[in-house]
């Protein structure tokens, strides 16, 4: 297989610009950028939601442990 050189890439870019036009390519680039931005935001929001959920679970477990320890101390004193 041969390597693609700069001239081959330049020819392909010129053909694509001639076929689609700069306006459509600009719109396509903007749409692609928006899609990537939305994807990154969704991934970040999901990670944040998981962190919040794990923090809630940790606090529930901590409260249960404190309650159990308190009940055990009351039983030992009785």
Secondary structure, DSSP 8 states (H G I E B T S, - for coil): -----HHHHHHHHHHHHHHHHHHHHHHHHHHHHHHHHHHHHHHHHHHHHHHHHHHHHHHHHHHHHHHHHHHHHHHHH-
